[in-house]
Amino acid sequence: MSTRPRRQAATKTKIIIELSDSDKDVTSESKDTDEYRPQQTRALDSAAATTAGVAKRKRWPTAKDTAAEAPAAKKKRGKKDANGENACPNQSNPEAETIDPPRSLMQTDGAAASTTTGRSSFWERRKVWNIHELLAETENIQPTAAANIVQLFENENTIPFICRYRRDLVDHLPPDRLRDIRNTYTEIVDLRKKAEHIVTQLERENVLNEEIRDELMCAKNNEELEFLYAPYKPASKGTLAERAKALGLEDYADRLLFGAAPQVKLSSIVDPSNEALATEALVLNGICNIIIHNISKNTNVLEELRRLQNVHRIVLMCSKTKESSSSKASTSSSSSKSSKNIADRKIDSSKFENYFNFQCDIKTIKPHQMLAINRAEKHKFISVKFDTNDYLKRDLSRFISEQYMSQGLQYPLRRETFTKALEECITKKLQPLMCRQIRADLKEKAQKAAIDVFAKNLKQLLLISPLKGERILGIDPGYTNGCKLALISETADVLDTGVIYPHGVRANKRAAEQKLVELLSKHNCQVIALGNGTACRETEFWLTDLFHAGILDSRSIRYSIVNENGASVYSCSDVATKEFPDMDTNERSAVSIARRLNDPLSEYVKIEPRHLGVGMYQHDVSEKTLTESLKDVVSECVSYVGVDLNTASLSVLKHIAGLSEKKAEKIIQYRTEKGPFQSRKDLLSVRTIGEKSFVQCAGFVRIEPLSVGGRLKNPLDCTWVHPESYKVAETIVGECDLKLSDLGKASFILRIKEFASSQTKLDRIAKQHKLPMDRLEFLLVALQRELLQDYRADLDKRPLFKQGLTRIEDLSNCDVVTGAVTNVTHFGAFVDVGVERDGLLHKSHMKNCDLSIGDRIVASVVNLDKKRQKFGLRLENMLAETDTSFTFKSE
């Protein structure tokens, strides 16, 4: 007798034998003509490859009148179509052959001779998929693009390289979209490996046949795979079901569940000598435990449960927990175990008051709401439960009853036992399982949304335009330890440092004023970068008073609020120690703040992205997933901006596509020992830089004239043009009667534009060099850019400068203000309008505008709460100007 849970028998529906799809390699037209295209590597989806051209079954649905369990019928295979092995993808054999379904055979003890996999219509016409096919289906992209993407990822191409130099192969997908697709690709590869592992495991246990194998390999996500594997997964040792089986009750449970002959009599099973079988009640409980286990592992039941939870309305309900007496908590000497049940008093519970009496349909709940609920529940402020209507339970009970009770012998004991087991199964197994599935799904969606928001905000922060040609005074505000000062030159070298005490118990405002004015005057500095950390607003009010008193000249001096997050982390890091070995850690923070205004990208990359604080509930998401996503964003930004190969620091260089920290160290070592790089091709002389790494990184590093004495070997080394296209670029320059030495000049750019407007010339060049038109067009764009033009200038996201601060007490509802977006979330955006704290621009007040960090807006004040120091905003207009001070407009 098998210890596995029974499966539903097959029905009368005929089974169609159809040829599986051949593993056709779909690629772009440019495959044969692209000499730089990475060569195809070994296919990862071996399962799909081995099944190509092999006959497969079609699944049949389970009917109400299905017999108990039956052996699978032998297949009557006919002659295979001669062209079957070469069939195109997604085409089935037109001459598919049919066979009769298995007949239901009952054993005398009611057990099935062998298991079959009768499925509902959900499992019909399944096939073992190829990776690129499932990727195209899941991400809703063209099959050709999916096949190209899979091949590019298999060959370790980076996303920045693909998006800039191979975008014709991926339908011009943007980097954000391509990152999502790569994550899906990784999940699909892992799913295939997991399915193969399960198949191998079942094969060792001798429970695998061709049909079970095909079903497992057809699963298109982890959820499906778990459903299909559930009936074959043995129960954990020590469970109630396993204990009952050890008592020999499995045969009786099967006969009651499937209605097999002969009838079961509890009195005949009672064994007074065995304590666990001493009474009929104990016997009945043991049998029910086995039945509960079998029902809860039935794939059709699990599938129906998932269907019902998508059909019926399920409400997530939150309620405030009963607060324990704080006095008792403080005076009690109870153990740490009991203290875990008390809400965390270090966190202000008012932050979660919106969820103290909250309910929402799971289909409409927002990601930020789910993250907030999870955090509040974690700190014991609220309890969460799901409210399901009676219809769901009724439909589920009806379905399970039809699966089992519509067949076999009918007698009172069987009905009573099944009813008792079914009630317990739904209450103790299926409903908790459904709740866990729902929570897992909601948490996964919320975490993905949070990571997407973090990645988007980080990208916008990194691509803020640098402030070149200005000396900057960085201020790291504080109370007890004072405000740390660091003044840097136009090239970000430290000129002076110091500490002033305008606040706190050591306050000396007069001395602080003198020190500040002295530094600004001595170094002719007119820009102040103020960190947004502790004492920021107090320092801002102090600066405002200096402007009003005339101590600081408001006509020339201005300041900007800089994101201080991560500055303290940087000041204690190895990178900071190497840069400033003799400088105090507090002064290093001030240097970092000043440099963040000078060149945000170069400074922010020195810090782990998760410390920059531009995300939503970042500490509640998977650290590994978040780190990987943010690392990709940093690499994308650094690569697109590009670096000078001879001056780039290790912190920046290691983020270039195709490079790593070790390779960046080798590059720096090479230029230190042998002098500056004269051309991009010199990279191939660096140890650890091979042809593959060179292809990935070459387009993102440049040789600037100043770093090689003013004269370049090849001016194309200072452009976006990839070395693979140098010959094409030289041909175009020659046809325009131009010289590469004139690259970037107005006359050069004008002639290239005239050439680009001639479609006849473009077609001829593309045909001559066997180059896709998309790549040729990008090459012409690269040739039309000014030499050393910063990519960030195209985005035009400049820092916002201020010359004073307004107190929140001076605001009133309906005031119209201007400000800058500092953070973006799913529920709205936070805007700095020149008061003590940022205002919330709720999504409902955004007029369907898609805001990003750094955007300038005009907004009106709503929902002003001076007591709680909070206020809301309503978007009125977007500002076109990019360098503006805060202004208050009259009504």
N, C-alpha and C positions, 0 to 999 in steps of 0.2 A: 504494500500500500504506500503510495507516494505521500510525502509530507507537504507537498506543495498545495496552495489553494487551488480550487477547481476553477476552470474557465468556462465560459459559455460555449455550447456546442454550435456547430454551423447550421445554417438554414438551408432552405430549398433553392435559394438563388444560385444561378450558375456562376461558375468562376471563369473569368476570361484570362487566357494566357496571352500575354503581350510581350513583345520584344522591348528590352530596356533601351534607353537612349545611348547612342554611341558617344564616346568622350571626344567630341569635336573641339579643336582648339580654335576659339574665336579670337581673332586679333584684328588690329587695325590695318588699313590698306598700306600703311607706311612700314610694315614690318620688314619687308624684304629690301627696302630702300634706305633704311635708317641704320647707318654703320655704328652709331653710338647706342642703339637700343640694347639693353641688357639681354644676354642670352637666356633662353628659357631653362629653368632648372627642373629638378625631379619633381613630379607632381605630388602634392601632399595628400590629395584625396584618393588614396589607393583603393579604398573600398568601392568608389564609383568606377574607377578604372577596371577593376576586376569583374564588375557586374555588367560592363558594357557589352551589349549583344547577347546577353543571356536571358532566357525566357523567365518571366516572372508572373506571379499570381495577382489577380485583383481580389481585394477583400470583399466579403459579403456581410450584409447587416445581420444583426441578431433579431429574431422574431419572437413574439410572445409565446408561440407554441413550440419553441425550440426544444428538442429532446435533451435528455440529461447531458451526457458527454459521450463523444464518439471518436473513434480513430479516424485520422485523416485518410481520405480516399486516395488511391493511387492515381497519379496523373497520367493521362493518355496523351502523350506528346506526338504531334504529327511532324511532318517535315518542316523544317524552318525555312523561311523565305530566303532565297538565295542572296538577296540584298540586305538581309536583316542586320548583319554586322556593320554595314556601312550606312545605316539609317541616320538621317539628320537628327540633331537634338530636337526634343519635344515633338517627335513624330512616332506614333505607335504603329505596330505592324497591322496593315489593313486586312490581312488575312488571319487575324487572331483566332486561335482555336479554342473551343470550349470543352469542358469536361463536366461530368456530373458531380454534384456535391457529395460529401460523405454522408452515409446513412447513420442514423442514431442507433447505437447498439448499447443495450443495458446489460451490465453485469449483474449477477445474482445479488451481490452486496450493494448494488447501487453506485459503485464507484466507476469512473471512466477508465477505459483501457489505456487511453493516451489523451493528452491535452491537444486542443486545437485553439485557434485564436479567432473566434467569431467576433467581428467588430461591427460597430455601427457604421452608418454611411460616411462618417468623418474620415474613416481610414480607407475608403475606396480609392482605387486607381493611384496608389502611392508608388513611388519609384525611388531608388537610391540616387540621391542627388549628387551633382558635382558641386564643388565649392563655389565656383563662379556663378552657377545657376541659382543656388540658394542666396548668394550675396545680392544678385540682381533682384530676386523676388523680395527679399527682406528690406532692402534699401530703396526699392523702386527706381532702379537705374537701368540703362540699356544693357542687354547681355554682352554686347561688344565691349562697352566700357568696363563692365564687371570683370570680364576675362582679362582685359589689359591691366586693371588694377591688381588683380590677384598675381599676375606675372610680375608686375613692378614691385609689389611687396615681397614676393618670394625672392627677388633679386636684390632686396635690401635697399631699395631706392627710398630716399627721404621725402617727406611731404613738401617741404619748400622746393626741392629740385623738381618734383613732379608738377607742382602748380605753376612753376615758372617756365620750365623747359620741356615738359611732356604733357602740357595741358590739353593738347589736341587728342591725346590717347584716352583722356578721362572726361571728355565732354565739358571741359572748362570748369570743372567743379572747384569751388573755393576751398581754401585750407580747412576752415571749420567743418565743412561738410565732409571733406576727405578724412578728417580725424575720426568723425563718427563712423564712417565706412570702415576705416581700419580697425576700430574697436569691434565692430560687428564681424569683420573678417577673422579677427583673433578668436572671438567667441565661437565662430563656426568651426574653425580648426580644432579648438579644444573640445567642441561637441563631438566631432568625428573621432577624436582620440578616445574620448570617454565611451562612446558607443562601441568602438573596437575592443576596449578593455572589458566591457560588460559581456560582449560576445565571447571573448576568450575565456572569461570566468565561467559562463554557462556551459561552454563546450567542455571544460574540465569536469563539470558536474554532471555531464551526460544528459542534460535536459534541453539541448539545443537541436532544433531542426531547421531546415531551410526557410520555412515560413517565419519562425520566430526571429531568425537572423535578419531577414529582410525587413521585418517590421521595426526592429531596433535600429537598423541602419537608415530607415526612412524618416526617423524622428527629426523634426526641423528645429527643435529647441530643447533646452534642458527639462522643461516641464513635461513635454511629450515623452521624452526618454525616461523620466522617472515614472510616469504613468505606466509605460509599457514594461518597465523592469519590476514594478511593484509586486506583481503576482509571483515572481520568481525569487524575490528577496526573502530569505528566511527570517523568521521572527527572532528578536533578541533573546538570548538565553535568560531564563528566569521570569519571562512574562507570564501572565495568567494563561494565555493560549498554549504556550510551550509546556507549562506545568500540567495542563489538562491533557495534552497529547501524551505526555510521559505516563499518565495514568491509564492510557489506552482508550480514551474517549473520542479519538478522531474519527473512527469508523462510524460511531453512532451519530456524531455531529454531521458527517457528510450525508448519512441516510435521512436525517431530519431536514437538512438544508435542501437536498435535491429531491426528496420524496421517493427514495429508492426502497425497494422491498428487501427484507421483510420489515414490518413496522417495529418501531423501537418501543420497548417497555422499560421504564425507569426502574421498576422493582427488580428486574432481572440483572441490573447493573450494580445494584447496591451491594457493597462488601463490608460487613461490620468489622472485619479484621483490619481494614484499611481506614484510617482516620479521615482521609480526604474523600472517601466514598461511602461513609457510614450512613448517610441519609439520602433520600431522593432529592432533597433541596440542594445538597452539595453536588450531586451528580448533575442536576439540571444547570447549576451555575457553571460547572466546568464545561458542559456542552455549549452553553451560551457564549462563553469566552472564546471558544474555537470558532463558532459561527460569526461572532462579532469581528474577529480577526480576518476571516475569509471575506466577509462583505466589504470591510474597509480596504482590502487590497485588490478588490475586483476592478479592473481597468475601466470597464463600462460605467461602473458606479462613480469612479473618480472623474471620468469624462463628463458625466451628467452633472455632477456637483459643480464642476467648472462652468458648464453651460448655464446652469440655474443661477449661479452667482452673477453672471453677466446679464441675465434676463431680468431678474427680480431686483427690486429696490432694496439696497442695504445701506443703513445709516450708521455712520461713525458718531458715537456719542461720548462727550467728555464731561466729567463732573469734578468739582473740587473735592480733594481728599479731606477727611476729618483731621484737622490740625491737632497735633499732640500738644499738651500743655508745655509751653516753653520753660516755665519755671521748673517743672519736673525734669525736663530734659537737661537743664543746666545743673541741677543739684543732684540728680541721680547718678549713682556710680555704676550704672548698668554696663554691660559688655558692649563691644563695638558692633556685635551682631544686631542687637536691638536698636542701636542708634541708626542703623541703615534704613529703618522704617520711618524715620523722622525726616521731614522735608529739609533740604539743604538751606540753612538760614543765611548762608553767605550770599545767596542769590536773591535778588528782589523779586518776590512773587508777583508784584504788580505788573511785571513785564508780560505775564501770562494770563492776566485777568480776562482777556477776551475769550479764553478757552475754559474758564471755570464752569460755564454752562453753555456748551457749544455742541451743535450737531450739524452734520452735513452729509449729503449723499456721497458715497465713495467715488462716483463717476465725475463729480464736479469739484471735489476738494482740490485746493491749490497746493503746489509744491512747498511754498513757504509755510503754509498752514500745517502741513504734515510734519515738517522739520521742527516747527515750534511745539507741536503736540508731543513729538518724540522727546524733545528736550525737557518739557515740563513734566512728562511722565517719568523720565529718568530721575528727576530731582524730587519726585514724590509730591508734586503740587496738584496733579490731577490723576484721575483714573480713566481708562479708556475701555470701551466695549463696543460691540457691534449689535445693532438691532435688526433682526431679520423678520419679515412678516411670516404669518402662518402659511401662506401659499407656498413658500419655498420648501418648508418642511413637509407639507402635504404632497407636493409634487415629487419630492425626493423619496418619500415613503412609498408612494404609488409606483414609482419606477422600480425600486428595489423589490417590491412585492411581485411585480410582473416578471422580473428577471428570474425569480426563484419559485414562487408559489403557483405559477400558472401551469406547472407541469408536475408529474409524479403523483404518488399516493397522497390522498387528502384524509387526515384524521385529526381529532382534537389536540393531541399532544404536539403534533407538528405545528399546528396553527398557533397554539399558545407559546411554544418555545420560540418560534420565529418572531412573533409579535414582541415578546420580551427582549429578545436579542436585538431586534431592529430598533426599538426605542433606545436601548442603551448604546447601540452603535452610533446612532445619529447624535445623541447627547454627548457621549464621551469621546467619540472618535471623529466623526465627519464634521460636525460643527466646529470643534476646535481646529481641525485641519483647515477648514475653509477660512477661519479667522487668521490663522497663521499665514496662509497663502495671500490673503488680502493685505495684511500688514507688510509682508515681504514685498509684494508688488508695489504698494504705495511708497514704501521706503526706498525701493530701487529707483522709481520714477523721480521722487523728490531729490535723491542724492545726485542723480544725473542732471537734473535741472540746476541744482546748486553748483555743480562743477562747471556747467556750461556758463552760468552767470560769472563765476570766478574767472574763467578763461577769457571771456569777452572783456571784462573789466581790466584784467591784467594786460591784455593786448593794447587797450586804449591808453592805459597808464604808461606803458613802455614806449608808445609811439608819440607821446607828447613832444612837440618840437623843442630842440635844445635852445638855450639862450647863449648865443655866441658873442664874443667881443665885449663882454661886460665883466667887471670885477664884482664879486658877490660876497656879502657878509652873511654867513650862516649863523642862526641863533637856535640853540637847543634849550628851550625854556625850562625852568624848574623853580622850586621854592627853596628848600633847605640848602641844596648844593648850588644854587644860583643859576643864572642863564649863561651857558657856555657859548663862546664866540669863536668863529674861525673865518678868516677872510682869504679868499682864493683869487688867483689871477685869471686872466682870460683863457689861459690854457689849463686851468684847474690845479695849479700849483699853490701850495699853502704859503701865504705871505705873512700872516700874523694870527695869534690866538689870544684868548683871554677869558676872564669870568667877571660878570657883574651881578649885583644883588638888588634888583628893583622890588623884590617881593619877600615875604616871610619874615621870620624873627631877625634875620641879619640884614634886613632891608636898609639900603643907603641909596636912595633915589638920585640924590645930587651927584654922588660919585659915579653912579651908573650912567647918568646922562653925559657927564664929562668923558667917560671912557668910550661911550658909543660914538659921540661926535668926533672925538680924537681919531678913532680908527677910520671912520668914514672920510674925514678930511685928509689924513695922512696918506691914504692910498687912493684917493680920488674915486671912492666907491659910491654908487648911487642906487644900488639894488640890495635889498635885504630879503633873505630866505628864512622864514620863520616856521619852525617845526610845529605840527598840530597836536603835540602831546600835552602832558601835564603843564598847567600854567600858560597855555597858549593864549587863551582869551584874555587873561590878566595882562600878559605882555602886550597883546594887541591893543588893549585899552591904554596901556602906558605909552605905546608908540603914538596912538591917536592924540593923547594929551600933548605929546611933544610937537606934533604937527600943529595943533591948535595954538600952542604957546609960541610957535615960530622958531623953536629950537632946531627942528628939522624942516628943511625947505621943501614944502609940498609941491613946488614946481619942478624939482629935479629928482628928489628921492622918493622911492616907492618900495613897497614890499609885497611879497607873495607868500601865501600859506602853502607849505610843502608837506606832503605825506611823510610823516616821521616813522611810520611802522617799520620795524626791522632795523632801525638805526642802532639801537642798543645791542641787538644781536650781531650786527656787523662790527661794532666797536670792539667786541670781545673775540672776534673770529681770527683765524690764522691769516686771512687775507689782509685784514687791517693791521695786524702785528707786523707783517712783512712790509707793508707800505709805510707805516709810522711806528717804528720800533721804540722810539724815545718819547712818544706823545701819550698823554693821559687818555684813558678810555673815554672820558666825558667829552674831551675836545675832539676825539675822533668822530663822535656822533655829530658834532657841529660841522665838521668837514664834510661828512656824508650828506647832511642836509643842504649845504651850499652846492655841492656837486650835483645833487638831484635836480637842481634848477639849471645848472650849467649844461648837463647832458644826462637826462633821466635814464636812458637805456644803459649807458655804460656803468652807471652807479647801481641801478636796481638789480642788475644781473649778478652782483656780488652777494646777494641775499637770496635765501630760499624763497620762492614765490609765495608759499603759504604764510610767510611772516608779514606780507605786505598789507593784509587786512582789507582787500577790496572784494571779498566774497560774501556769501550769504550762508550762515551756519556752517562755516568751513570745518569746524572742529567736530561736527556731527556726521561727516561723510568719511568714506574709506580713504585713509591717508595715502595708500599706495596708488589708487586710481587718481586721486587728486594730484599727487606729485607727478605722475606720468603725463597727465593732461597739461599741467602747467609747464612742465619741461618742454613739451612740444610747442607751446605758445611762445616761450622764450626763444627757442631755436628758430621759429618762424620769423619773429620780429628781428632778431639779430641778423639772420641771413638776408632778409629783405632790405634792411638798412645797409648791410655790408660793412666790411672793416678793411682798414689798411693793413696789409700783411706784414708791414715792417714796423708798425707802431702799436698794433692792437695788444691789449693786455691778455693775460691768461684767462681772466674771468669772462672776457667777451669772446675770445677766440675759441674756447672750448664749446661754445653753443652754436657755432657755425655748422650747418648741415653737413654730415659726413665726417665731422671731426669729433674727437673725444678729449677728455682732459689730458690723457697720456700723449695723444698725437699733437695737441696744442703745445705741450711742454717740449716735445721734440722740435717743433717749428721754431719756438723761441730760442731753444738751445742752438739750432742751426744758424739763425741770423745773428746770434751773439758771437759764435765762433767764426763764421765765414762772411759776416757782413750782411747788408740788406739784400733782400731778394730783388733781382733785376727783372724777372718776368714770372708769370704764373707757372710756367712749365718747370721752374726751378723747384717747385714743391715736390716734384717726383724724385728729387735728390734727397729728400728728407727721409730718414729711416721711419718705417711704419706707415708711410704714405704710399699706397699702391695705386694702380690704375683706377680701381673702383672708388676709393676715397677721393681721388683727384677729380673724377667726373662729378661727384656729388658736391664738392666744396668749391671748385674752381670759379664758378659763376658768382659766388658770394664774397670772394676776397678780391682785393684790387691792389694795384701798385700805384701809389700816388706820386706825382712828380717830385714833391718836396722831400720825400723819403729816399730818393735815389739821386739827389743832386740836381733836380730840375729837368732831367732828360730821360724819357722812357724808351726802352727798346722797342716796345710795341704799344702805341697809345690805346689799343683795344683792351689792354690789361687794366685800364682804369674805367671800364664801362661794364654794363650788364651783359654784354655779348659773351657767350660761353666759348671757350677755346674750340669746341667742336664746330663752331660756325665762323671761325676766323676767315676761312677761304671764301665763304659766301660773302662775308662783309667786305673783304678786299676786292672781290669782283664788282660789287655794287659801287664802292668808292671809285674804282677805276672807270666804270661806265659813266659816272657823273663827272669825270675829269677833276676829281678832288684828290687831296693828299690826307693821309691819316694824321699827319702832324697838325692839321687844321680842325681836328675833331673837337666838337663842342662850340665852335665859333658860329655866329649868326648866319654867315654866308653858307657854311657847311650844312647847317640844319635846314636852311631854305632849299638847297639843292636836293637834299635827301627827301624832303616833303614832296617836291615836284616829281621825283622818281617814284615815290610811293603812290602817287595819284594815277600812274599809268598801269592799268590792269594788264596790258599786253606785255610790258616789261616784267611785271611780277610773274606772270605765267611762264615766260621764257626762263627766268632765273630759277623758278621752282622746278621746272622740268630739267634744266641743265644740271642742277645739283641734287635732283631727286629729293627735294625737301618739301614737306607738307606746307601748305599755304599759311596755316596758323603760325608755324614757327618762323616763316619768312616775315610775316607781319610783325611779330614780336621783335625780330632782329632790327627791322626798320624803326620801330619805336625806340629801341635802345640807342640807335645811332642818332636819333633826334633829340636826345636829352643833353642838357648842358653838362659839361665835364664837372664831376664831383658834386652834382646836384643831390641833395639829401632826400631820400625817399620820404622822410617825415614831413618835408616841406609840402609834399603833395596833399597830405592830410590836413595841414594847417591847424593843428591843435596846439595853440600857444598857452603858456601859463597865464593865469589871471593876476593882475596887479591891483593893489588897494592902497588907499591913502587915508584910511580911517575906518572906524567901526561904530555901528549903531547898537544900542542896547535893546534887548528884547522888550523891555518895558516901554520903549518908544514906539513899538509897532502897534498897529490896530488892524482889525479886520478890514478888508477891501483895499489896504495899502498896495500900491503897485511897486514892485522892486525888480532889480536885475540881479542875476547871480550866475554861478557856474555849477554844473552837475559834478558831484564828487563821488557818487556811487550809484549803481543801477541794480535793481533787484526785480524779481517777478511781480512784486506788488507795487512797484513804482520806482521813484528815483529820489535821492537825497541831494539837496541843493544848498550851497553856501551863498547866502544873500547878504553877508556882512554883519551878522549878529552873532551872539555867543555860540549858537549851535545851528546845525543844518536843519532846514525845513524839509518835510516830507511832501513830495509831489506824488500823490496817489495815482495809480494807473487810471482810475475813473476820471481824473482831472487832466489827463495828458493829451486829450484830443487825438488819440490814435497816433501820436508822434513816437518815433523810435529814437529815444535819446541815448547818448553815450557820454562817457566821462570826458569832461572838458567843454561840453556844449554850453554856449551862453544862451540864457533865456530871459524873457520878461514874464513875471508871474505876479499874481495877486494873492494876498495873505487871506487864508481861511482857517477856521477852527483854532483860533489863537487861544492858548491856555497858558497864561503868564505864571500861574501858580506852579504848574508842573514843567514850566520852561519848554513848552512844545508848541509848534504851530504847523499848519498845513499850507500848501500852495496850490494854486490853480494856474495852469499854463495859459499865458495870453499870447505870446509870440516868441519866435526864435530870433536871436540877434545874428546879424550877418558879420558884424565886426568881431575881430578875434582878440584885440588887445584893448580892453576897456576896464575902467574902474567901476565899482558899484555905484549905482545912482538910485535915488528914490524919486519916483515921478508923482506929480500932483494928479489928483483925481480929475 
